[in-house]
Amino acid sequence: MIRRASNLTLALALSGAALLAGSVPAAAGGTVTCDVAAMSARAAQLRAQGRDSEAQAVERRIRACEDADNGNSGPLWK
């Protein structure tokens, strides 16, 4: 019983932290800045090291930043 209670407490704490972390940009005015040039350089560096999956993740973030700059909200589902 104690183990279930501690698991529930941990789950509630983590979900509260996730909600708090998700609401921080909205409280800060909703602006997120992306340094696309630095991110592109990082992706190139990762590709040179052979870390392609990490480079692809950085490139996805670059595309998300560019889409946000263009006012594109993205697909309705992911």
C-alpha positions as a Markdown table, in Angstrom:
| # | Residue | x | y | z |
|---|---|---|---|---|
| 1 | Met | 0.0 | 0.0 | 0.0 |
| 2 | Ile | 2.8 | 2.4 | 0.9 |
| 3 | Arg | 4.5 | 1.6 | -2.5 |
| 4 | Arg | 1.3 | 2.5 | -4.4 |
| 5 | Ala | 1.0 | 5.8 | -2.5 |
| 6 | Ser | 4.6 | 6.7 | -3.2 |
| 7 | Asn | 4.1 | 5.9 | -6.9 |
| 8 | Leu | 1.0 | 8.1 | -7.0 |
| 9 | Thr | 2.8 | 10.9 | -5.2 |
| 10 | Leu | 5.7 | 10.7 | -7.7 |
| 11 | Ala | 3.3 | 10.6 | -10.7 |
| 12 | Leu | 1.4 | 13.7 | -9.4 |
| 13 | Ala | 4.7 | 15.6 | -8.8 |
| 14 | Leu | 6.0 | 14.8 | -12.3 |
| 15 | Ser | 2.7 | 15.7 | -14.0 |
| 16 | Gly | 2.7 | 19.0 | -12.1 |
| 17 | Ala | 6.2 | 19.7 | -13.1 |
| 18 | Ala | 5.4 | 19.0 | -16.7 |
| 19 | Leu | 2.4 | 21.4 | -16.6 |
| 20 | Leu | 4.5 | 24.1 | -15.0 |
| 21 | Ala | 7.3 | 23.7 | -17.5 |
| 22 | Gly | 4.7 | 23.8 | -20.4 |
| 23 | Ser | 3.2 | 27.1 | -19.1 |
| 24 | Val | 6.5 | 29.0 | -18.7 |
| 25 | Pro | 6.7 | 30.3 | -22.3 |
| 26 | Ala | 3.1 | 31.5 | -22.1 |
| 27 | Ala | 3.8 | 33.4 | -19.0 |
| 28 | Ala | 6.9 | 35.0 | -20.6 |
| 29 | Gly | 4.9 | 36.4 | -23.5 |
| 30 | Gly | 4.9 | 33.3 | -25.7 |
| 31 | Thr | 8.0 | 34.2 | -27.6 |
| 32 | Val | 10.6 | 31.6 | -28.3 |
| 33 | Thr | 13.8 | 32.6 | -30.1 |
| 34 | Cys | 15.8 | 30.2 | -32.2 |
| 35 | Asp | 19.3 | 30.8 | -33.4 |
| 36 | Val | 18.9 | 29.0 | -36.7 |
| 37 | Ala | 22.5 | 29.7 | -37.8 |
| 38 | Ala | 23.9 | 28.2 | -34.5 |
| 39 | Met | 21.5 | 25.2 | -34.7 |
| 40 | Ser | 22.6 | 24.6 | -38.4 |
| 41 | Ala | 26.2 | 24.6 | -37.4 |
| 42 | Arg | 25.5 | 22.2 | -34.6 |
| 43 | Ala | 23.6 | 19.9 | -37.0 |
| 44 | Ala | 26.6 | 20.0 | -39.4 |
| 45 | Gln | 29.0 | 19.2 | -36.5 |
| 46 | Leu | 26.9 | 16.3 | -35.4 |
| 47 | Arg | 26.8 | 14.9 | -39.0 |
| 48 | Ala | 30.6 | 15.2 | -39.2 |
| 49 | Gln | 30.8 | 13.1 | -36.0 |
| 50 | Gly | 28.5 | 10.5 | -37.5 |
| 51 | Arg | 25.7 | 11.2 | -35.1 |
| 52 | Asp | 23.0 | 11.4 | -37.8 |
| 53 | Ser | 19.9 | 10.8 | -35.6 |
| 54 | Glu | 20.9 | 13.7 | -33.3 |
| 55 | Ala | 21.5 | 15.9 | -36.3 |
| 56 | Gln | 18.1 | 15.0 | -37.7 |
| 57 | Ala | 16.5 | 16.0 | -34.4 |
| 58 | Val | 18.2 | 19.4 | -34.5 |
| 59 | Glu | 17.1 | 19.9 | -38.1 |
| 60 | Arg | 13.5 | 19.1 | -37.1 |
| 61 | Arg | 13.8 | 21.8 | -34.5 |
| 62 | Ile | 15.1 | 24.2 | -37.1 |
| 63 | Arg | 12.1 | 23.5 | -39.4 |
| 64 | Ala | 9.8 | 24.0 | -36.4 |
| 65 | Cys | 11.4 | 27.4 | -35.7 |
| 66 | Glu | 11.1 | 28.4 | -39.4 |
| 67 | Asp | 7.5 | 27.2 | -39.5 |
| 68 | Ala | 6.7 | 29.3 | -36.4 |
| 69 | Asp | 8.3 | 32.3 | -37.9 |
| 70 | Asn | 6.2 | 31.9 | -41.1 |
| 71 | Gly | 3.0 | 31.6 | -39.0 |
| 72 | Asn | 2.5 | 27.9 | -39.9 |
| 73 | Ser | 1.0 | 26.1 | -36.9 |
| 74 | Gly | 2.0 | 22.7 | -38.4 |
| 75 | Pro | -0.1 | 19.6 | -39.0 |
| 76 | Leu | -3.2 | 18.9 | -37.1 |
| 77 | Trp | -1.7 | 15.6 | -35.9 |
| 78 | Lys | 1.8 | 14.3 | -35.5 |
